[in-house]
Amino acid sequence: MRTARFLPLILLVAALVFGVARAIDNSYVFFAGYVVLQYIVLAIAWNILGGYTGYVNFGTPAFLAIGAYASVALYKIVPLPIPLLMLIGGVLSGIVGLGTGYLTLRLRGAFFSIATLALSVVVQTLVTNWDFVGGSRGAYIIRPMAAPLIGGGYIDYLCLLMLLLVVLSVVIARAIEHSKLGYGFATIRDDEAAAEASGVPTLRLKLMATTLSGALMGMAGAPLPYYVTYLDPASGFSLTYAVNAIAMPLIGGTASWIGPILGAVILGTVQQLVTVTISSAANLLIVGLILVGFVIVAPNGIVGLVRGWRR
């Protein structure tokens, strides 16, 4: 299906999801739904670099927090509409992704992964010592009570924006997968040395992957301060983001755009259920158990398992 036909279809699905959520008339649906939608964006963004290109990125919290703290900084200077904050967060995180890619993508394998982990530590250290955005004390955000344009609670509005970002992320990921860019990413993942010898511009492609991945993560992080109303380095750079961003595509399947969506919906929903029934402290334990189970039963994820049954 071409993108021109796929876009109206996914917009229709998004409208149905939002309509059903409004019909349920329960604010928790939007609180939990926002988290799941955010994880979908993070999983898709991670998969652009980690799944399509084969470079494992542990720096998800850094890119997410850049978008979040950009919103905090602008809130203190001049409050802007959330869509504009998402755009700014995406640009800033994309620039950081481009710079990080240029400096680190000559590294390969575990060395690149360690470099992205170091990026997260460096950004967290800078934010912790930046008093303007609250430093180690954190910062409070007073969000409006009512949602603009659509009415209802403000979380409904944030959820709608995150749903639209999911649509954008899915369209981008699907377009990449079915384009020459996606084939170029695949050659890097399969054998980078052979790709270079064949004339594939590997460095340029990897820079595009890090920029796109970082930009989407930054856009996902921009509304976060308005969702939690209090943001500190411990929550903004939570290990949960890094673990989930990796686990969700692996569970769903990294070879397809739909894999990260499946993994995020399953893991995100289970974590929300565990949070309200047991404790949020058990979330990472649940992720670990599910991930181990899928590594044993379906090492290529749900998509790989289904493709195996079809053959």
N, C-alpha and C positions, 0 to 999 in steps of 0.2 A: 504494500500500500504506500503510495506516495505521500510526502509530507503535507501537500496541499489537501489531501483527503483525510489524513490522520489528525491534523490539527483540529478541525471541527468536531471530530469524534471524541478526542480526549477532552476538549472543552465541554462537550455535552456530558461526559462522564463526571467531570469536575463539578458541573452545575447540579447534577443529580445528587452527588455526595453532599454538597453543601446544603441543598434543599432538604434532604433527609435529615441532616444534622439539625437544621432549624426546626423541622417538623417534630423532632423528638422533644424539643423544648427543655433541655437539661444542660445547664452551663458546663457540667463536667465533661460532656461530650466534646466541647470545644477546647477545654483545658487539656484533655488527653489527646484529642485529635491534632492539636498544634504540635505536640511533641512527636507524634508519629509522622506527621508531614515533614517536620524538620529533619527527622532521621532519613526519610526518603530522599530529600535533597542532598544530605551529607553522603549517603550511600552512593547515589548516582555520581556525585562530584568525585568521591574517592575512586569510583570504578573507572572514571575516564583516565586517570593516571595509573591506578593500581591494577585494574582489570584489563583494559584495552592495551595499555602500554607495557604493563608488567613491572612497574616501579612501585614498590610498597611504600606508602606514605604514612608516617606516624605523626605528622604535623597538623592533623585536622583541628585540634584545639586552638592552635595559633591562628589559623585563617579565620575560624569562627569568631575568635575573640577580637581580632582586628576589626571585623564588621561591628561587633557588639560595642566595643569601646569607642569606635568612631561615632556611634550613635550617642554614647554618653557624653563625649566631648562636645558634639554639636548641640546636644540638649542644654549644656551649660552656657553655650555661646548664643545660639539662636535656634529654638526648636523648629524642626522641619517636618514635613509630612513623611510618614513611614516609607512610602514607595521611593521617595527621593533619598532617604537614608539607606535604603537597600541598594540603590544604584551607587551611591558613594561608597558604601561598604564593599560592594562588589569590585569597584574600580581599584580601591586601595589594596584589597586582598589579591586582586589580579596582578597588580604591580609587584607586590611582595612575592607572589608565585613566580612571576617572570624573573625577578632578580634571584630568587632562590634557585630556580631552575638553571639559570646561567652559571651560577656559582657551584652548584652541586651535581648537575646531571652528567657531568663528566665522570662522576662516581657511579659505580654500578653495584647491584646486589645489596648486601647488608650495609655497605658503606653509605649508600644513598639513604637508606632507611634511618641509620644513626644520625645522619646530617639533618633530616627532617625532624627527628626527635629533639636534636639540639636547638633547632629553630624555635620549637615550642617553648623550651626552657628559656631561651634568650628573650623572646617576646614577653613571657610571663614575668621575667625579672624586670624588664623595662616598665611594664604596666604597674607592677607592685611598687615601684619607686617613683611613679608619676602621680604626684599629689593632686593634680588638676582633675583627674578622673577617679579620685578617691583613694588611690594607692592600695595599700594592704587593708585599709578600713572598708573599702568598697564604696559604692555610690548608690544613692536612691533616685529612682525615677517616679515621678507622679504622672500616671497615665490618665487620660480623660475617662470619664465614666461611660459616655455614650459613644457608639461607633459612628463615624461619619458616613454619609451616603446610604448605608444599608440599615441603620437603626440597630437597636439591640445593644448588647454589651460590647465593650471594646475588644474583648478576647475573640468575639465572633469576627470582628474586622481583621485582627491579626491572623486568625485562622484562614480567612479568605485570601489574604495576601500570600500566606505560605502555600495555600493550595494553588494559586496562580504561579508561584515560583516552581512548584512541583511540575506543573504543566510545561513551563519553560525548560526545566531540566530534562524532562522526558523527551521533549521534542529535540533538544540539542543532542542528547545521548543517542537517540534513534537515528538522527541525521548523520552523526559521526559513524555509527556502526555500518550504515549502508552507503558510505561515500569512500572516495579515494583516501581521505584523511584516516578513516577507520582501518583501511587496508594497510596504510603506512604504519599506524600504531601496532597493528598485528605483526608486521614484519619485525618491528623492534622487540616485541614481546617474545616472538619465536626464536629469533637469532639476530641480535643487533649487529654483530660483526659481519655477518653475511649481508645484512641490509645495507650497511655502509659500503661494503665492497660492490654492491649492486647499484650504487648511486642514490640510494634513498637518503634524503636530507634529515638524518636522524636527530641532530641537535635542534633543528628548527621545529620538527614535529614534537619533540619532548618539551620544548619551551611552550608550544601551543597547548600541550596537555596540562602542564603545571599552571599556566595562566587561566585556562578555562576552569580547571578544578578549584583553584584558589578563589576565583571570582564567585563561583556558585556557593562555596562555603562561606565567604564573606557576606553574601546576600542573605544567606540563611541565618547568619548571626546578628544582622542589624536589628531585627525586631526584638531580640532576646531581652534587652533591658526593660522594654515596655511590657513584656510578658511576665518576667519575674519581679519587676519593680525594685529589686535590690541585686546588684551585681558586684561580686568581689572576685579576686583572682582565683580563689579555690573553686568557685562554681564556673567561672568563665573558661578556665583551663582544665576542667574536670577530665579525669582519665576515661570516664564513661563515653565521652565523645569519640576519643581515639579508638577505643575498643569496639564500640558499636559501628563506627564507620567502616571498620575492617571486617567485622563479623557478619554484618548484614549482606554485603555482596557475596561473601564466601558461602553463606547459607543459601542465598537465592541463586547464585551462579554468576560468575564474572564475565562469561562469554557473551551475554546478551543484555540489552538495556532493561529488560523486564526482571532480570534476576535481582538487582538491588532493591527494586520495588517490593518483590515478594519477601525478601529477607527482612526489609525494614518494617513491612506491615506485620509480619509474624512476630519478630522480636520486639518491636515497639508495642504491639498490643499485649503480648505476654508480660512485658515489663510494667505496663500500666496496671494490669490486673494484679500482678504481684505487689505493686506499690500500695494498692488500696486493700488488699486482703492479707498480706503478710508484712512486708517492710521494704522500703526502697533500698535498704542496705543489701538485700538479696538479689538485686538486679544483675550485678556483674557475675554472681554465682550462676544465675539462670542462663546468662549469655554463654558462659563457659561450658556449662553442661550441654546446652543445645548445640554449640559449635563442635564440641567433641563428638556428639552423636552424629552430626552430619558429616564430619570428617571420616567417620567409620562407615556409615551407611551410604552416603552420597558425597564423595570427595569433590565432585564437580558441581555440587549444589543442586537445588531443585530443578533448574532448567536442564542441567546435564543428566539428571536422573530420568526426567521425562523424555529427553531425546534418546536415551538408552533404551527405554521401553518401546519407543516407536520403531526402532531398527529391527 
